[in-house]
Amino acid sequence: MASSGSRGGGSNGYESGSDHDGGLQKPLLPNSGSWYRMGMGSRQSSLTAGTSSMAALRESHVSAFLCTLIVALGPIQFGFTGGFSSPTQDAIIRDLNLSISEFSVFGSLSNVGAMVGAIASGQMAEYVGRKGSLMIAAIPNIIGWLAISFAKDSSFLYMGRLLEGFGVGIISYVVPVYIAEISPQNMRGALGAVNQLSVTIGIMLAYLLGMFVPWRLLAVIGMLPCTVLIPGLFFIPESPRWLAKMNLMDDCETSLQVLRGFETDITAEFNDIKRAVTSANKRTTIRFQELNQKKYRTPLILGIGLLVLQQLSGINGILFYAGSIFKAAGLTNSNLATCALGAIQVLATGVTTMLLDRAGRQILLIISSAGMTLSLLAVAIVFYVKDNLSHDSDMYYILSMVSLVALVAYVVAFSFGMGAIPWIIMSEILPVSIKSLAGSFATLANWLTAFAITMTANLLLSWSAGGTFLSYMMVSAFTLVFVVLWVPETKGRTLEEIQWSFR
C-alpha cells in the first residue's frame, strides 16, 4: 500500500473545489465508498483474536473485472429498453388500440427521457458519486417497466417509457466513467468495451425474448437487470478518483487497494491520482470562456465529436427500423433476421473487447469507420439500382441479398469500433475539473442526435432509401477523416497521463 504519510483527510493542501468557491464540495452520501470499512468491522468480530485487520481486508478484494460485470447490468437495461419496441410493436398497437403515430411517440419517448437524464447525470455523479448515481438511475427504470407492464392505455405506456429513458440517460454517462476510473491502464479498453457489449446483449435479449414472450411479461423481464444491480452496488467500491476529488484520501487509497489486490503496490498510481486531483481542486469554477483553452477545447471537441458522429452514421435509424428495411429488401421473416442481426452485433463487439488493449483505439476506429463507409455506399448503390428493376426479376433478388449482406457488414463494422470506443474515449480524455459538465453535455449531444436520427429515419427511407444511406455514408467518411487527423491513441496510458497530454 501507499505509505501512510501520503494519506490524510484535509491536510494535503487542497484548496477550494472545482465547483464552489470558499470550501471543498462535500458528497451528499458521505459513507459512499466506505462499505469495506463497515464490512471490516463485522468480519473482524468473527475472526479469532490473533487475526490481523489486514487478513480481514484481504477477503475484501474486489477486482475491477467483477465491478465491471456488476455495473454492466445497467447497459444491459439500456439495450433492453432500446430493443423492446421492435418485437412488441404489433401486439401493443393491437392490445391498446394505438395508432402507428402513437406507437412512434412511445418509441421516441425513451430518447426524450434519456436527454433529461443526461443533463442531470454529470452533476449527480459529482455530488452523490458513481455508485449513488447508478442507484438513483435503477429506481425509475424499475418503476417505468412496471408502468408499461400494467398499462391499460397510452398514458401509462408513455410515463413508463419516459422513466426508463431518464434512468438510461444517467446510466449511459456514469457506467463508462466508473469503469474508466476503476480499471488498471492495461485493461481499461477491454473493460470499457464491456459497456457497449452489454448494450448489444440487452438489445439481442429483447429481440430474442420478444419472439416468444407476451409484451407485458417482456416488460416485467426488463426490470430484472436493475433489480439485481441495486444490491450488487453494495458489494463494490466507489471510484477512487471520485473519492479523491471529494478529498476522502483514506477512502480513495483503500478503494484503490481493494480494486488492485493487497499484494499490489499502489503507491505510484495513488500519487498520480492525488497530484491530478490537487491540480484540479486548486481551480475555482471554470468560466465558459476558459473552455476555449487547448487543455479543455481539444478533449471537448474529441469527446463530443465522436459521440455525435457515432449517431449521425445512422445506426439507431437502421436498428430501429431493421424489420421494415429487411422487408423492403425482400426478406419475409424480418423478426428472425433482426434477432440474428442482434447476435452478430454481440459477437462483433465481443471481438472488439478482446482487441482494444492490444491493437489500440485509433486503429480500430479507422477500420470501423472505413468499413461503415464502404458498406453504406454498397447499400445506397443497390437501392438506387433496384428502383429501376422489376420485383420479379432475378437481378432484383440478387441485389436484395447484396443489400442484406452490406447492412450486416455495416452493423459489424460499427460494432467493431464506433459502437464502444467513443464512450471509452469520452471517459478517458475529459479533465477532472470539467468532467461532470462536459460529460453531461457529450451524453446529451449523443442522445439528441440519436433522437433526431430515429425521428427522421422512417421519413427519409420513405423519401429515398438510396439517398438515406448515401447521407449516412458521407457522415461515416467524415468520421474516418476526423479519426485519422485528430483522435489520439490512449492505449496503455493512465487517465492522468492522457489528460496532461492536452496541456
TAWO-V226331 format. One record per backbone hydrogen bond with DSSP energy under -0.5 kcal/mol. CO is the residue of the C=O (numbers start at 1). NH is the residue of the N-H. E is the energy in kcal/mol with one decimal. If there is no record, write none. Layout:
# TAWO-V226331
CO_NH_E ; CO_NH_E
This chain:
# TAWO-V226331
3_6_-1.7 ; 4_7_-1.3 ; 20_23_-0.5 ; 23_17_-0.7 ; 28_30_-0.6 ; 29_32_-2.1 ; 31_34_-2.5 ; 34_37_-0.9 ; 34_38_-1.6 ; 35_39_-2.7 ; 36_40_-1.7 ; 37_41_-1.5 ; 38_42_-1.4 ; 39_43_-2.3 ; 40_44_-3.1 ; 41_45_-1.7 ; 42_46_-0.8 ; 43_46_-0.8 ; 43_47_-0.5 ; 44_47_-1.1 ; 48_51_-1.8 ; 52_56_-1.2 ; 53_57_-2.2 ; 54_58_-2.3 ; 55_59_-0.9 ; 56_59_-0.6 ; 57_60_-1.8 ; 58_61_-1.3 ; 63_67_-2.2 ; 64_68_-2.3 ; 65_69_-2.1 ; 66_70_-1.9 ; 67_71_-2.5 ; 68_72_-1.7 ; 70_73_-1.5 ; 71_74_-1.8 ; 71_75_-0.6 ; 72_76_-1.8 ; 73_77_-1.8 ; 74_78_-2.1 ; 75_79_-2.8 ; 76_80_-2.5 ; 77_81_-2.3 ; 78_82_-1.9 ; 79_83_-2.4 ; 80_84_-1.3 ; 81_85_-0.5 ; 83_86_-0.6 ; 83_87_-0.8 ; 84_88_-0.9 ; 85_89_-0.8 ; 86_89_-0.5 ; 88_92_-2.7 ; 89_93_-2.3 ; 90_94_-2.1 ; 91_95_-2.9 ; 92_96_-2.4 ; 93_97_-0.5 ; 93_98_-1.3 ; 99_103_-2.1 ; 100_104_-2.1 ; 101_105_-1.8 ; 102_106_-2.0 ; 103_107_-2.6 ; 104_108_-1.9 ; 105_109_-1.7 ; 106_110_-0.6 ; 108_111_-0.8 ; 108_112_-1.3 ; 109_113_-2.7 ; 110_114_-2.2 ; 111_115_-1.9 ; 112_116_-1.6 ; 113_117_-2.5 ; 114_118_-2.7 ; 115_119_-1.9 ; 116_120_-1.8 ; 117_121_-1.7 ; 118_122_-0.8 ; 120_124_-2.3 ; 121_125_-2.7 ; 122_126_-1.5 ; 123_127_-2.3 ; 124_128_-2.7 ; 125_129_-0.5 ; 127_28_-2.4 ; 127_29_-0.6 ; 128_132_-0.6 ; 129_133_-1.8 ; 130_134_-1.8 ; 131_135_-2.1 ; 132_136_-2.2 ; 133_137_-2.5 ; 134_138_-1.8 ; 135_139_-1.1 ; 136_140_-0.9 ; 137_141_-1.1 ; 138_142_-2.1 ; 139_143_-2.3 ; 140_144_-2.6 ; 141_145_-2.2 ; 142_146_-2.0 ; 143_147_-2.5 ; 144_148_-2.1 ; 145_149_-2.5 ; 146_150_-1.7 ; 148_151_-1.1 ; 153_157_-1.3 ; 154_158_-2.9 ; 155_159_-2.4 ; 156_160_-2.6 ; 157_161_-2.0 ; 158_162_-2.3 ; 159_163_-2.3 ; 160_164_-2.4 ; 161_165_-2.3 ; 162_166_-2.3 ; 163_167_-2.1 ; 164_168_-2.6 ; 165_169_-2.5 ; 166_170_-1.4 ; 167_171_-2.4 ; 168_172_-2.7 ; 169_173_-0.6 ; 170_173_-0.9 ; 170_174_-2.7 ; 171_175_-2.1 ; 173_177_-1.4 ; 174_178_-3.0 ; 175_179_-2.6 ; 176_180_-2.2 ; 177_181_-2.1 ; 178_182_-1.4 ; 179_183_-1.4 ; 184_187_-2.0 ; 184_188_-0.9 ; 185_492_-0.7 ; 187_191_-2.7 ; 188_192_-2.3 ; 189_193_-2.0 ; 190_194_-0.8 ; 191_194_-0.7 ; 192_195_-1.2 ; 192_196_-0.6 ; 193_197_-2.4 ; 194_198_-2.5 ; 195_199_-1.5 ; 196_200_-2.3 ; 197_201_-2.0 ; 198_202_-2.4 ; 199_203_-2.2 ; 200_204_-2.5 ; 201_205_-2.6 ; 202_206_-2.0 ; 203_207_-2.4 ; 204_208_-3.0 ; 205_209_-2.9 ; 206_210_-1.8 ; 207_211_-0.6 ; 208_211_-1.1 ; 209_212_-1.5 ; 209_213_-2.7 ; 214_218_-2.3 ; 215_219_-1.8 ; 216_220_-1.5 ; 217_221_-2.4 ; 218_222_-1.7 ; 219_223_-0.6 ; 220_223_-1.3 ; 221_224_-1.4 ; 223_227_-2.0 ; 224_228_-2.2 ; 225_229_-2.0 ; 226_230_-1.8 ; 227_231_-0.7 ; 228_232_-1.7 ; 229_233_-1.9 ; 230_233_-0.5 ; 231_234_-1.3 ; 232_235_-1.7 ; 233_236_-0.9 ; 239_243_-2.2 ; 240_244_-2.2 ; 241_245_-2.0 ; 242_246_-1.8 ; 243_248_-2.9 ; 244_247_-1.8 ; 247_249_-1.2 ; 248_252_-2.5 ; 249_253_-2.4 ; 250_254_-2.4 ; 251_255_-2.9 ; 252_256_-2.4 ; 253_257_-2.3 ; 254_258_-2.6 ; 255_259_-2.1 ; 256_260_-2.2 ; 257_261_-2.0 ; 258_62_-1.3 ; 259_64_-0.6 ; 261_264_-1.4 ; 264_266_-0.7 ; 266_270_-3.1 ; 267_271_-2.4 ; 268_272_-2.1 ; 269_273_-2.3 ; 270_274_-2.5 ; 271_275_-2.6 ; 272_276_-2.4 ; 273_277_-2.5 ; 274_278_-2.4 ; 275_279_-2.0 ; 276_280_-1.9 ; 277_281_-3.0 ; 278_282_-1.0 ; 280_283_-1.3 ; 287_290_-0.7 ; 287_291_-0.6 ; 288_291_-1.2 ; 289_292_-1.4 ; 290_293_-2.0 ; 293_296_-1.5 ; 293_297_-3.9 ; 294_298_-1.7 ; 296_300_-2.0 ; 297_301_-2.6 ; 298_302_-2.4 ; 299_303_-2.9 ; 300_304_-2.6 ; 301_305_-2.2 ; 302_306_-2.3 ; 303_307_-1.4 ; 304_308_-2.2 ; 305_309_-2.7 ; 306_310_-2.0 ; 307_311_-1.0 ; 308_312_-2.4 ; 309_313_-1.2 ; 310_315_-0.5 ; 311_314_-2.1 ; 314_318_-2.3 ; 315_319_-2.6 ; 316_320_-2.9 ; 317_321_-1.6 ; 319_322_-1.1 ; 321_325_-2.4 ; 322_326_-2.8 ; 323_327_-2.2 ; 324_328_-2.4 ; 325_329_-1.6 ; 326_331_-2.8 ; 327_330_-1.4 ; 332_334_-1.6 ; 333_337_-1.6 ; 334_338_-2.4 ; 335_339_-2.2 ; 336_340_-2.3 ; 337_341_-2.0 ; 338_342_-1.9 ; 339_343_-2.0 ; 340_344_-2.2 ; 341_345_-2.1 ; 342_346_-1.9 ; 343_347_-2.2 ; 344_348_-2.6 ; 345_349_-2.5 ; 346_350_-2.2 ; 347_351_-1.9 ; 348_352_-1.8 ; 349_353_-2.2 ; 350_354_-1.4 ; 351_355_-1.5 ; 352_356_-2.1 ; 355_358_-1.6 ; 355_359_-3.1 ; 355_360_-0.8 ; 356_360_-1.1 ; 360_364_-0.9 ; 361_365_-2.1 ; 362_366_-2.3 ; 363_367_-2.4 ; 364_368_-2.6 ; 365_369_-2.8 ; 366_370_-2.2 ; 367_371_-2.4 ; 368_372_-2.4 ; 369_373_-2.1 ; 370_374_-2.2 ; 371_375_-2.3 ; 372_376_-2.6 ; 373_377_-2.0 ; 374_378_-2.1 ; 375_379_-2.3 ; 376_380_-2.7 ; 377_381_-2.3 ; 378_382_-2.3 ; 379_383_-2.4 ; 380_384_-2.1 ; 381_385_-2.4 ; 382_386_-2.8 ; 383_387_-1.3 ; 385_388_-1.7 ; 386_389_-2.0 ; 390_393_-1.4 ; 393_397_-1.4 ; 394_398_-2.4 ; 395_399_-2.8 ; 396_400_-1.9 ; 397_401_-2.0 ; 398_402_-2.1 ; 399_403_-2.5 ; 400_404_-1.8 ; 401_405_-2.4 ; 402_406_-2.6 ; 403_407_-2.2 ; 404_408_-2.4 ; 405_409_-2.5 ; 406_410_-2.1 ; 407_411_-2.3 ; 408_412_-2.5 ; 409_413_-2.7 ; 410_414_-2.8 ; 411_415_-2.6 ; 412_416_-1.6 ; 413_417_-0.5 ; 413_418_-0.5 ; 414_417_-1.3 ; 414_419_-2.3 ; 417_421_-2.4 ; 420_423_-0.6 ; 420_424_-1.4 ; 421_425_-3.0 ; 422_426_-2.3 ; 423_427_-1.9 ; 424_428_-1.3 ; 425_429_-2.6 ; 426_430_-1.2 ; 431_434_-1.1 ; 431_435_-0.9 ; 432_435_-0.6 ; 434_438_-3.0 ; 435_439_-2.5 ; 436_440_-1.7 ; 437_441_-2.1 ; 438_442_-2.7 ; 439_443_-2.3 ; 440_444_-2.7 ; 441_445_-2.6 ; 442_446_-1.9 ; 443_447_-2.3 ; 444_448_-2.9 ; 445_449_-2.2 ; 446_450_-2.3 ; 447_451_-2.5 ; 448_452_-2.2 ; 449_453_-2.6 ; 450_454_-2.7 ; 451_455_-2.5 ; 452_456_-1.7 ; 453_457_-2.0 ; 454_458_-0.7 ; 456_460_-2.9 ; 457_461_-2.9 ; 458_462_-2.0 ; 459_463_-1.5 ; 460_464_-3.1 ; 464_468_-2.3 ; 465_469_-2.2 ; 466_470_-1.8 ; 467_471_-2.0 ; 468_472_-2.0 ; 469_473_-1.9 ; 470_474_-1.9 ; 471_475_-1.5 ; 472_476_-2.1 ; 473_477_-2.3 ; 474_478_-2.0 ; 475_479_-2.4 ; 476_480_-1.9 ; 477_481_-1.6 ; 478_482_-2.8 ; 479_483_-2.6 ; 480_484_-2.2 ; 481_485_-2.4 ; 482_486_-2.3 ; 482_487_-0.8 ; 483_487_-0.9 ; 490_493_-1.4 ; 494_498_-2.3 ; 495_499_-2.3 ; 496_500_-2.3 ; 497_501_-1.4 ; 499_502_-0.9 ; 500_503_-1.7
